[in-house]
Amino acid sequence: MSTKKFRKQSREESQTKIEDEAIAPYVIYFDGFTYTLVKPKDNTMDENVGYYSNLANCLKATAKLLVQESKTTTISDFIHRYNEVMNSLNAKFNI
């Protein structure tokens, strides 16, 4: 009787990885059902930021996170930066 050893597949082996400079430093993994937004970490486990049922919502959440990382100080600056990020994503991905 042959015994097969099963090993757990890594995230990269079992899911589609979506990387793009428009969403850097974030990465999106798609498992066929769910989009997982991930922030890679150096020398530690990656941080799962959120789980989304469609790509458009995942990209919108990414835009909000990118705006928050820029340490915006006023409401108008926040709205302006968010619109810039969303326009960039819309131009590239038509969301």
Biopython code that builds the backbone (N, CA, C, O; Angstrom):
import numpy as np
from Bio.PDB.StructureBuilder import StructureBuilder

atoms = [
    (1, "MET", "N", (0.834, -1.170, 0.000)),
    (1, "MET", "CA", (0.000, 0.000, 0.000)),
    (1, "MET", "C", (0.889, 1.248, 0.000)),
    (1, "MET", "O", (1.797, 1.380, 0.822)),
    (2, "SER", "N", (0.620, 2.127, -0.905)),
    (2, "SER", "CA", (1.393, 3.358, -1.017)),
    (2, "SER", "C", (0.813, 4.433, -0.109)),
    (2, "SER", "O", (-0.401, 4.629, -0.048)),
    (3, "THR", "N", (1.686, 5.111, 0.578)),
    (3, "THR", "CA", (1.215, 6.205, 1.428)),
    (3, "THR", "C", (1.690, 7.514, 0.841)),
    (3, "THR", "O", (2.884, 7.726, 0.631)),
    (4, "LYS", "N", (0.741, 8.384, 0.581)),
    (4, "LYS", "CA", (1.066, 9.706, 0.055)),
    (4, "LYS", "C", (1.078, 10.683, 1.209)),
    (4, "LYS", "O", (0.218, 10.646, 2.089)),
    (5, "LYS", "N", (2.043, 11.536, 1.190)),
    (5, "LYS", "CA", (2.106, 12.577, 2.204)),
    (5, "LYS", "C", (1.482, 13.838, 1.612)),
    (5, "LYS", "O", (1.883, 14.311, 0.549)),
    (6, "PHE", "N", (0.521, 14.351, 2.304)),
    (6, "PHE", "CA", (-0.128, 15.574, 1.862)),
    (6, "PHE", "C", (0.447, 16.737, 2.650)),
    (6, "PHE", "O", (0.661, 16.640, 3.859)),
    (7, "ARG", "N", (0.688, 17.811, 1.968)),
    (7, "ARG", "CA", (1.170, 19.002, 2.652)),
    (7, "ARG", "C", (0.222, 20.141, 2.348)),
    (7, "ARG", "O", (-0.432, 20.165, 1.306)),
    (8, "LYS", "N", (0.160, 21.060, 3.249)),
    (8, "LYS", "CA", (-0.682, 22.226, 3.055)),
    (8, "LYS", "C", (-0.041, 23.127, 2.006)),
    (8, "LYS", "O", (1.150, 23.428, 2.078)),
    (9, "GLN", "N", (-0.838, 23.553, 1.033)),
    (9, "GLN", "CA", (-0.316, 24.447, 0.006)),
    (9, "GLN", "C", (-0.126, 25.838, 0.591)),
    (9, "GLN", "O", (-0.890, 26.284, 1.447)),
    (10, "SER", "N", (0.903, 26.505, 0.112)),
    (10, "SER", "CA", (1.101, 27.884, 0.540)),
    (10, "SER", "C", (0.047, 28.768, -0.115)),
    (10, "SER", "O", (-0.619, 28.357, -1.065)),
    (11, "ARG", "N", (-0.093, 29.958, 0.391)),
    (11, "ARG", "CA", (-1.069, 30.897, -0.172)),
    (11, "ARG", "C", (-0.797, 31.126, -1.648)),
    (11, "ARG", "O", (-1.727, 31.169, -2.453)),
    (12, "GLU", "N", (0.481, 31.274, -2.010)),
    (12, "GLU", "CA", (0.848, 31.540, -3.399)),
    (12, "GLU", "C", (0.498, 30.369, -4.318)),
    (12, "GLU", "O", (0.192, 30.575, -5.492)),
    (13, "GLU", "N", (0.540, 29.149, -3.793)),
    (13, "GLU", "CA", (0.247, 27.972, -4.607)),
    (13, "GLU", "C", (-1.251, 27.747, -4.791)),
    (13, "GLU", "O", (-1.668, 27.202, -5.813)),
    (14, "SER", "N", (-2.069, 28.158, -3.815)),
    (14, "SER", "CA", (-3.484, 27.828, -3.852)),
    (14, "SER", "C", (-4.378, 28.975, -4.297)),
    (14, "SER", "O", (-5.577, 28.778, -4.494)),
    (15, "GLN", "N", (-3.820, 30.165, -4.459)),
    (15, "GLN", "CA", (-4.637, 31.323, -4.788)),
    (15, "GLN", "C", (-3.962, 32.164, -5.862)),
    (15, "GLN", "O", (-2.752, 32.082, -6.071)),
    (16, "THR", "N", (-4.772, 32.974, -6.537)),
    (16, "THR", "CA", (-4.236, 33.923, -7.506)),
    (16, "THR", "C", (-3.786, 35.170, -6.753)),
    (16, "THR", "O", (-4.541, 35.735, -5.962)),
    (17, "LYS", "N", (-2.567, 35.586, -7.003)),
    (17, "LYS", "CA", (-2.009, 36.768, -6.345)),
    (17, "LYS", "C", (-2.093, 37.947, -7.296)),
    (17, "LYS", "O", (-1.634, 37.866, -8.436)),
    (18, "ILE", "N", (-2.684, 39.051, -6.827)),
    (18, "ILE", "CA", (-2.836, 40.256, -7.636)),
    (18, "ILE", "C", (-1.940, 41.334, -7.038)),
    (18, "ILE", "O", (-2.157, 41.791, -5.916)),
    (19, "GLU", "N", (-0.930, 41.731, -7.808)),
    (19, "GLU", "CA", (-0.016, 42.792, -7.389)),
    (19, "GLU", "C", (-0.043, 43.894, -8.435)),
    (19, "GLU", "O", (-0.058, 43.616, -9.634)),
    (20, "ASP", "N", (-0.048, 45.128, -7.992)),
    (20, "ASP", "CA", (-0.025, 46.249, -8.928)),
    (20, "ASP", "C", (0.505, 47.469, -8.193)),
    (20, "ASP", "O", (0.237, 47.651, -7.006)),
    (21, "GLU", "N", (1.257, 48.305, -8.900)),
    (21, "GLU", "CA", (1.800, 49.506, -8.265)),
    (21, "GLU", "C", (0.703, 50.458, -7.808)),
    (21, "GLU", "O", (0.936, 51.274, -6.917)),
    (22, "ALA", "N", (-0.483, 50.375, -8.394)),
    (22, "ALA", "CA", (-1.593, 51.256, -8.006)),
    (22, "ALA", "C", (-2.104, 50.946, -6.604)),
    (22, "ALA", "O", (-2.691, 51.816, -5.960)),
    (23, "ILE", "N", (-1.892, 49.719, -6.117)),
    (23, "ILE", "CA", (-2.368, 49.358, -4.784)),
    (23, "ILE", "C", (-1.229, 49.056, -3.816)),
    (23, "ILE", "O", (-1.477, 48.631, -2.688)),
    (24, "ALA", "N", (0.016, 49.267, -4.241)),
    (24, "ALA", "CA", (1.174, 48.999, -3.381)),
    (24, "ALA", "C", (1.080, 49.853, -2.120)),
    (24, "ALA", "O", (0.693, 51.018, -2.213)),
    (25, "PRO", "N", (1.406, 49.338, -0.984)),
    (25, "PRO", "CA", (2.095, 48.085, -0.677)),
    (25, "PRO", "C", (1.168, 46.894, -0.490)),
    (25, "PRO", "O", (1.627, 45.831, -0.073)),
    (26, "TYR", "N", (-0.110, 47.033, -0.783)),
    (26, "TYR", "CA", (-1.075, 45.955, -0.567)),
    (26, "TYR", "C", (-1.057, 44.952, -1.709)),
    (26, "TYR", "O", (-0.645, 45.266, -2.826)),
    (27, "VAL", "N", (-1.509, 43.742, -1.411)),
    (27, "VAL", "CA", (-1.614, 42.643, -2.367)),
    (27, "VAL", "C", (-3.000, 42.034, -2.174)),
    (27, "VAL", "O", (-3.527, 42.017, -1.062)),
    (28, "ILE", "N", (-3.582, 41.538, -3.255)),
    (28, "ILE", "CA", (-4.887, 40.890, -3.179)),
    (28, "ILE", "C", (-4.727, 39.435, -3.604)),
    (28, "ILE", "O", (-4.072, 39.133, -4.602)),
    (29, "TYR", "N", (-5.338, 38.536, -2.827)),
    (29, "TYR", "CA", (-5.369, 37.118, -3.181)),
    (29, "TYR", "C", (-6.808, 36.743, -3.497)),
    (29, "TYR", "O", (-7.732, 37.157, -2.797)),
    (30, "PHE", "N", (-6.997, 35.959, -4.555)),
    (30, "PHE", "CA", (-8.326, 35.496, -4.944)),
    (30, "PHE", "C", (-8.324, 33.980, -4.929)),
    (30, "PHE", "O", (-7.522, 33.351, -5.619)),
    (31, "ASP", "N", (-9.224, 33.383, -4.141)),
    (31, "ASP", "CA", (-9.274, 31.925, -4.012)),
    (31, "ASP", "C", (-10.383, 31.282, -4.840)),
    (31, "ASP", "O", (-10.662, 30.092, -4.686)),
    (32, "GLY", "N", (-11.009, 32.051, -5.704)),
    (32, "GLY", "CA", (-12.112, 31.535, -6.501)),
    (32, "GLY", "C", (-13.457, 31.997, -5.981)),
    (32, "GLY", "O", (-14.456, 31.950, -6.699)),
    (33, "PHE", "N", (-13.486, 32.442, -4.734)),
    (33, "PHE", "CA", (-14.728, 32.912, -4.117)),
    (33, "PHE", "C", (-14.561, 34.267, -3.437)),
    (33, "PHE", "O", (-15.435, 35.129, -3.530)),
    (34, "THR", "N", (-13.443, 34.448, -2.761)),
    (34, "THR", "CA", (-13.227, 35.620, -1.916)),
    (34, "THR", "C", (-11.923, 36.322, -2.291)),
    (34, "THR", "O", (-10.920, 35.686, -2.616)),
    (35, "TYR", "N", (-11.971, 37.650, -2.234)),
    (35, "TYR", "CA", (-10.780, 38.476, -2.422)),
    (35, "TYR", "C", (-10.267, 38.840, -1.035)),
    (35, "TYR", "O", (-11.006, 39.406, -0.230)),
    (36, "THR", "N", (-9.017, 38.521, -0.752)),
    (36, "THR", "CA", (-8.413, 38.822, 0.538)),
    (36, "THR", "C", (-7.388, 39.924, 0.344)),
    (36, "THR", "O", (-6.439, 39.772, -0.425)),
    (37, "LEU", "N", (-7.584, 41.038, 1.047)),
    (37, "LEU", "CA", (-6.651, 42.151, 0.989)),
    (37, "LEU", "C", (-5.584, 41.926, 2.047)),
    (37, "LEU", "O", (-5.898, 41.710, 3.218)),
    (38, "VAL", "N", (-4.320, 41.976, 1.636)),
    (38, "VAL", "CA", (-3.203, 41.635, 2.507)),
    (38, "VAL", "C", (-2.164, 42.740, 2.467)),
    (38, "VAL", "O", (-1.874, 43.308, 1.413)),
    (39, "LYS", "N", (-1.609, 43.035, 3.638)),
    (39, "LYS", "CA", (-0.463, 43.939, 3.714)),
    (39, "LYS", "C", (0.744, 43.087, 4.089)),
    (39, "LYS", "O", (0.854, 42.645, 5.233)),
    (40, "PRO", "N", (1.662, 42.848, 3.132)),
    (40, "PRO", "CA", (2.841, 42.031, 3.428)),
    (40, "PRO", "C", (3.718, 42.692, 4.490)),
    (40, "PRO", "O", (3.851, 43.915, 4.536)),
    (41, "LYS", "N", (4.299, 41.872, 5.322)),
    (41, "LYS", "CA", (5.200, 42.338, 6.380)),
    (41, "LYS", "C", (6.567, 41.706, 6.173)),
    (41, "LYS", "O", (6.674, 40.573, 5.702)),
    (42, "ASP", "N", (7.596, 42.436, 6.524)),
    (42, "ASP", "CA", (8.952, 41.896, 6.447)),
    (42, "ASP", "C", (9.223, 41.007, 7.652)),
    (42, "ASP", "O", (8.989, 41.403, 8.793)),
    (43, "ASN", "N", (9.714, 39.815, 7.391)),
    (43, "ASN", "CA", (10.155, 38.871, 8.422)),
    (43, "ASN", "C", (9.072, 38.433, 9.400)),
    (43, "ASN", "O", (9.398, 37.847, 10.433)),
    (44, "THR", "N", (7.804, 38.691, 9.121)),
    (44, "THR", "CA", (6.718, 38.206, 9.968)),
    (44, "THR", "C", (5.574, 37.767, 9.060)),
    (44, "THR", "O", (5.647, 37.901, 7.838)),
    (45, "MET", "N", (4.538, 37.252, 9.664)),
    (45, "MET", "CA", (3.381, 36.834, 8.874)),
    (45, "MET", "C", (2.684, 38.061, 8.287)),
    (45, "MET", "O", (2.604, 39.110, 8.926)),
    (46, "ASP", "N", (2.184, 37.914, 7.066)),
    (46, "ASP", "CA", (1.447, 38.992, 6.427)),
    (46, "ASP", "C", (0.183, 39.306, 7.223)),
    (46, "ASP", "O", (-0.353, 38.448, 7.923)),
    (47, "GLU", "N", (-0.285, 40.550, 7.105)),
    (47, "GLU", "CA", (-1.489, 40.981, 7.807)),
    (47, "GLU", "C", (-2.687, 40.931, 6.866)),
    (47, "GLU", "O", (-2.726, 41.659, 5.874)),
    (48, "ASN", "N", (-3.665, 40.079, 7.168)),
    (48, "ASN", "CA", (-4.905, 40.060, 6.401)),
    (48, "ASN", "C", (-5.726, 41.259, 6.836)),
    (48, "ASN", "O", (-6.099, 41.371, 8.004)),
    (49, "VAL", "N", (-6.007, 42.157, 5.901)),
    (49, "VAL", "CA", (-6.708, 43.403, 6.208)),
    (49, "VAL", "C", (-8.215, 43.230, 6.104)),
    (49, "VAL", "O", (-8.955, 43.770, 6.926)),
    (50, "GLY", "N", (-8.687, 42.476, 5.093)),
    (50, "GLY", "CA", (-10.116, 42.295, 4.919)),
    (50, "GLY", "C", (-10.433, 41.247, 3.875)),
    (50, "GLY", "O", (-9.579, 40.835, 3.089)),
    (51, "TYR", "N", (-11.702, 40.824, 3.892)),
    (51, "TYR", "CA", (-12.198, 39.812, 2.972)),
    (51, "TYR", "C", (-13.389, 40.400, 2.230)),
    (51, "TYR", "O", (-14.277, 40.986, 2.850)),
    (52, "TYR", "N", (-13.419, 40.248, 0.899)),
    (52, "TYR", "CA", (-14.434, 40.898, 0.070)),
    (52, "TYR", "C", (-14.991, 39.911, -0.946)),
    (52, "TYR", "O", (-14.281, 39.040, -1.446)),
    (53, "SER", "N", (-16.274, 40.066, -1.238)),
    (53, "SER", "CA", (-16.922, 39.145, -2.178)),
    (53, "SER", "C", (-16.730, 39.568, -3.627)),
    (53, "SER", "O", (-16.954, 38.773, -4.540)),
    (54, "ASN", "N", (-16.311, 40.833, -3.848)),
    (54, "ASN", "CA", (-16.040, 41.261, -5.228)),
    (54, "ASN", "C", (-14.831, 42.191, -5.267)),
    (54, "ASN", "O", (-14.482, 42.830, -4.274)),
    (55, "LEU", "N", (-14.213, 42.249, -6.422)),
    (55, "LEU", "CA", (-12.974, 42.997, -6.590)),
    (55, "LEU", "C", (-13.183, 44.495, -6.427)),
    (55, "LEU", "O", (-12.320, 45.176, -5.873)),
    (56, "ALA", "N", (-14.308, 45.022, -6.895)),
    (56, "ALA", "CA", (-14.558, 46.464, -6.792)),
    (56, "ALA", "C", (-14.552, 46.921, -5.336)),
    (56, "ALA", "O", (-13.940, 47.938, -5.013)),
    (57, "ASN", "N", (-15.224, 46.184, -4.457)),
    (57, "ASN", "CA", (-15.239, 46.560, -3.042)),
    (57, "ASN", "C", (-13.865, 46.426, -2.406)),
    (57, "ASN", "O", (-13.497, 47.219, -1.539)),
    (58, "CYS", "N", (-13.118, 45.438, -2.831)),
    (58, "CYS", "CA", (-11.764, 45.255, -2.331)),
    (58, "CYS", "C", (-10.876, 46.437, -2.726)),
    (58, "CYS", "O", (-10.092, 46.930, -1.914)),
    (59, "LEU", "N", (-11.003, 46.887, -3.972)),
    (59, "LEU", "CA", (-10.204, 48.027, -4.430)),
    (59, "LEU", "C", (-10.623, 49.324, -3.739)),
    (59, "LEU", "O", (-9.775, 50.167, -3.448)),
    (60, "LYS", "N", (-11.911, 49.493, -3.474)),
    (60, "LYS", "CA", (-12.376, 50.683, -2.748)),
    (60, "LYS", "C", (-11.821, 50.700, -1.330)),
    (60, "LYS", "O", (-11.419, 51.752, -0.833)),
    (61, "ALA", "N", (-11.797, 49.555, -0.683)),
    (61, "ALA", "CA", (-11.219, 49.471, 0.663)),
    (61, "ALA", "C", (-9.724, 49.771, 0.623)),
    (61, "ALA", "O", (-9.192, 50.416, 1.526)),
    (62, "THR", "N", (-9.055, 49.307, -0.414)),
    (62, "THR", "CA", (-7.633, 49.588, -0.577)),
    (62, "THR", "C", (-7.395, 51.079, -0.740)),
    (62, "THR", "O", (-6.447, 51.624, -0.175)),
    (63, "ALA", "N", (-8.241, 51.737, -1.504)),
    (63, "ALA", "CA", (-8.117, 53.186, -1.695)),
    (63, "ALA", "C", (-8.237, 53.917, -0.366)),
    (63, "ALA", "O", (-7.472, 54.844, -0.101)),
    (64, "LYS", "N", (-9.182, 53.515, 0.468)),
    (64, "LYS", "CA", (-9.338, 54.146, 1.776)),
    (64, "LYS", "C", (-8.095, 53.951, 2.634)),
    (64, "LYS", "O", (-7.660, 54.875, 3.322)),
    (65, "LEU", "N", (-7.528, 52.757, 2.594)),
    (65, "LEU", "CA", (-6.316, 52.489, 3.370)),
    (65, "LEU", "C", (-5.132, 53.293, 2.862)),
    (65, "LEU", "O", (-4.329, 53.788, 3.652)),
    (66, "LEU", "N", (-5.021, 53.426, 1.545)),
    (66, "LEU", "CA", (-3.921, 54.217, 0.982)),
    (66, "LEU", "C", (-4.031, 55.676, 1.398)),
    (66, "LEU", "O", (-3.019, 56.329, 1.652)),
    (67, "VAL", "N", (-5.247, 56.187, 1.469)),
    (67, "VAL", "CA", (-5.454, 57.576, 1.900)),
    (67, "VAL", "C", (-5.103, 57.719, 3.377)),
    (67, "VAL", "O", (-4.469, 58.698, 3.769)),
    (68, "GLN", "N", (-5.502, 56.768, 4.187)),
    (68, "GLN", "CA", (-5.211, 56.832, 5.616)),
    (68, "GLN", "C", (-3.722, 56.795, 5.894)),
    (68, "GLN", "O", (-3.257, 57.424, 6.845)),
    (69, "GLU", "N", (-2.969, 56.077, 5.089)),
    (69, "GLU", "CA", (-1.527, 55.969, 5.295)),
    (69, "GLU", "C", (-0.800, 57.283, 5.012)),
    (69, "GLU", "O", (0.318, 57.486, 5.484)),
    (70, "SER", "N", (-1.426, 58.169, 4.247)),
    (70, "SER", "CA", (-0.750, 59.423, 3.917)),
    (70, "SER", "C", (-0.882, 60.463, 5.027)),
    (70, "SER", "O", (-0.415, 61.591, 4.873)),
    (71, "LYS", "N", (-1.517, 60.094, 6.147)),
    (71, "LYS", "CA", (-1.657, 60.974, 7.309)),
    (71, "LYS", "C", (-2.313, 62.301, 6.938)),
    (71, "LYS", "O", (-1.799, 63.372, 7.262)),
    (72, "THR", "N", (-3.436, 62.220, 6.266)),
    (72, "THR", "CA", (-4.205, 63.390, 5.852)),
    (72, "THR", "C", (-4.642, 64.170, 7.079)),
    (72, "THR", "O", (-4.964, 63.578, 8.109)),
    (73, "THR", "N", (-4.658, 65.506, 6.976)),
    (73, "THR", "CA", (-4.941, 66.302, 8.161)),
    (73, "THR", "C", (-6.274, 67.040, 8.135)),
    (73, "THR", "O", (-6.778, 67.415, 9.193)),
    (74, "THR", "N", (-6.860, 67.258, 6.962)),
    (74, "THR", "CA", (-8.132, 67.969, 6.895)),
    (74, "THR", "C", (-9.150, 67.157, 6.111)),
    (74, "THR", "O", (-8.792, 66.247, 5.363)),
    (75, "ILE", "N", (-10.417, 67.491, 6.289)),
    (75, "ILE", "CA", (-11.472, 66.779, 5.564)),
    (75, "ILE", "C", (-11.325, 66.985, 4.067)),
    (75, "ILE", "O", (-11.421, 66.031, 3.295)),
    (76, "SER", "N", (-11.093, 68.223, 3.653)),
    (76, "SER", "CA", (-10.964, 68.486, 2.217)),
    (76, "SER", "C", (-9.744, 67.781, 1.630)),
    (76, "SER", "O", (-9.791, 67.302, 0.496)),
    (77, "ASP", "N", (-8.649, 67.714, 2.395)),
    (77, "ASP", "CA", (-7.462, 67.013, 1.919)),
    (77, "ASP", "C", (-7.741, 65.508, 1.806)),
    (77, "ASP", "O", (-7.305, 64.860, 0.855)),
    (78, "PHE", "N", (-8.468, 64.962, 2.783)),
    (78, "PHE", "CA", (-8.826, 63.545, 2.749)),
    (78, "PHE", "C", (-9.675, 63.239, 1.512)),
    (78, "PHE", "O", (-9.400, 62.290, 0.779)),
    (79, "ILE", "N", (-10.698, 64.047, 1.293)),
    (79, "ILE", "CA", (-11.591, 63.833, 0.144)),
    (79, "ILE", "C", (-10.824, 63.975, -1.163)),
    (79, "ILE", "O", (-11.010, 63.182, -2.086)),
    (80, "HIS", "N", (-9.964, 64.981, -1.243)),
    (80, "HIS", "CA", (-9.164, 65.192, -2.449)),
    (80, "HIS", "C", (-8.255, 63.988, -2.705)),
    (80, "HIS", "O", (-8.180, 63.502, -3.833)),
    (81, "ARG", "N", (-7.568, 63.507, -1.675)),
    (81, "ARG", "CA", (-6.650, 62.370, -1.838)),
    (81, "ARG", "C", (-7.426, 61.096, -2.185)),
    (81, "ARG", "O", (-6.989, 60.321, -3.036)),
    (82, "TYR", "N", (-8.575, 60.874, -1.534)),
    (82, "TYR", "CA", (-9.388, 59.697, -1.828)),
    (82, "TYR", "C", (-9.846, 59.721, -3.287)),
    (82, "TYR", "O", (-9.790, 58.704, -3.979)),
    (83, "ASN", "N", (-10.301, 60.897, -3.750)),
    (83, "ASN", "CA", (-10.737, 61.014, -5.147)),
    (83, "ASN", "C", (-9.588, 60.764, -6.112)),
    (83, "ASN", "O", (-9.788, 60.165, -7.169)),
    (84, "GLU", "N", (-8.387, 61.213, -5.764)),
    (84, "GLU", "CA", (-7.217, 60.957, -6.609)),
    (84, "GLU", "C", (-6.951, 59.455, -6.734)),
    (84, "GLU", "O", (-6.729, 58.937, -7.828)),
    (85, "VAL", "N", (-6.977, 58.773, -5.593)),
    (85, "VAL", "CA", (-6.718, 57.331, -5.600)),
    (85, "VAL", "C", (-7.812, 56.601, -6.375)),
    (85, "VAL", "O", (-7.513, 55.724, -7.185)),
    (86, "MET", "N", (-9.086, 56.957, -6.135)),
    (86, "MET", "CA", (-10.189, 56.300, -6.837)),
    (86, "MET", "C", (-10.143, 56.577, -8.338)),
    (86, "MET", "O", (-10.422, 55.682, -9.135)),
    (87, "ASN", "N", (-9.798, 57.796, -8.734)),
    (87, "ASN", "CA", (-9.674, 58.114, -10.159)),
    (87, "ASN", "C", (-8.569, 57.290, -10.805)),
    (87, "ASN", "O", (-8.710, 56.821, -11.934)),
    (88, "SER", "N", (-7.467, 57.118, -10.076)),
    (88, "SER", "CA", (-6.367, 56.310, -10.588)),
    (88, "SER", "C", (-6.802, 54.857, -10.771)),
    (88, "SER", "O", (-6.502, 54.234, -11.789)),
    (89, "LEU", "N", (-7.513, 54.325, -9.770)),
    (89, "LEU", "CA", (-7.989, 52.939, -9.872)),
    (89, "LEU", "C", (-9.045, 52.796, -10.950)),
    (89, "LEU", "O", (-9.051, 51.807, -11.682)),
    (90, "ASN", "N", (-9.948, 53.781, -11.059)),
    (90, "ASN", "CA", (-10.985, 53.736, -12.104)),
    (90, "ASN", "C", (-10.376, 53.774, -13.492)),
    (90, "ASN", "O", (-10.814, 53.048, -14.385)),
    (91, "ALA", "N", (-9.369, 54.616, -13.679)),
    (91, "ALA", "CA", (-8.734, 54.720, -14.985)),
    (91, "ALA", "C", (-8.053, 53.412, -15.378)),
    (91, "ALA", "O", (-8.045, 53.018, -16.544)),
    (92, "LYS", "N", (-7.487, 52.756, -14.380)),
    (92, "LYS", "CA", (-6.734, 51.539, -14.654)),
    (92, "LYS", "C", (-7.629, 50.307, -14.710)),
    (92, "LYS", "O", (-7.423, 49.431, -15.550)),
    (93, "PHE", "N", (-8.626, 50.229, -13.817)),
    (93, "PHE", "CA", (-9.407, 49.006, -13.676)),
    (93, "PHE", "C", (-10.891, 49.175, -13.987)),
    (93, "PHE", "O", (-11.617, 48.181, -14.032)),
    (94, "ASN", "N", (-11.358, 50.386, -14.202)),
    (94, "ASN", "CA", (-12.758, 50.655, -14.506)),
    (94, "ASN", "C", (-13.712, 50.055, -13.462)),
    (94, "ASN", "O", (-14.602, 49.269, -13.786)),
    (95, "ILE", "N", (-13.497, 50.451, -12.202)),
    (95, "ILE", "CA", (-14.372, 49.939, -11.125)),
    (95, "ILE", "C", (-15.521, 50.872, -10.860)),
    (95, "ILE", "O", (-16.350, 50.600, -9.991)),
]
sb = StructureBuilder()
sb.init_structure("model")
sb.init_model(0)
sb.init_chain("A")
sb.init_seg("    ")
for serial, (resi, resn, name, xyz) in enumerate(atoms, 1):
    if name == "N":
        sb.init_residue(resn, " ", resi, " ")
    sb.init_atom(name, np.array(xyz, "f"), 0.0, 1.0, " ", f" {name:<3s}", serial, name[0])
structure = sb.get_structure()
